[in-house]
Amino acid sequence: SLCRADTLLSMKHGMVRLDNVWGVGGGIRPVKYLVKQIVLLLKEYLCSCDIAEASRCLAELEVPHFHHELVYEAVVMVLESMHEKTEEAMCKLLQSLFRSFVISIDQMRNGFQRVYDEMQEISLDVPAAYTVLERWVIRCRQAGIINDEIMRRMPARGRKRFVSEGDGGLIKDSSFW
């Protein structure tokens, strides 16, 4: 049976085949596989806006301890798309999953915090990321998805000052202008 397992795993889509044969649970699936499934789930949701189907697919993954990845990927997709419709759709999905207790407040907090921690890197690829994040966090707070604590932790983009600006970092009073 070990030879059979090795053969199944080495085949294309081996984990899916292994699921069908032995019913592998979510907790022992590779992280890369889970991340790919979550990203696929979110992309399909954005096309269909079918919350019930997205919820079903998430439940099938059987990884409630990994739901912060769905939150993280959803927020990153919102930042990268910079479309109002994506923001609205993802907000509705997270709101539904949160209100139905599929995603806990801890998983929501962890997902948002992961985005917050990576905002400098994200903003290299998406220059408007801080602006979009601020708008998105306000929308999520109004929808009741996140609490004030998560909202307060949101990073603000600080503008770096350069020595070449010549003022030595001093703040000029309004009479200067």
Salt bridges, closest charged atoms under 4 A:
ASP19 OD2 - ARG29 NH2 2.88
GLU53 OE2 - ARG56 NH2 2.48
GLU60 OE2 - ARG56 NH1 2.23
GLU69 OE1 - ARG114 NH1 2.71
GLU84 OE2 - ARG139 NH2 2.31
GLU87 OE2 - ARG135 NH2 2.57
GLU87 OE1 - ARG139 NE 3.87
GLU88 OE2 - LYS92 NZ 3.39
ASP106 OD1 - ARG109 NH1 2.64
ASP148 OD1 - ARG141 NE 2.78
GLU149 OE2 - ARG109 NE 3.50
GLU149 OE2 - ARG153 NH2 2.83
GLU165 OE2 - ARG159 NH2 2.91
GLU165 OE1 - ARG161 NH2 3.74
ASP167 OD2 - ARG161 NH2 2.54
ASP167 OD2 - LYS172 NZ 3.11
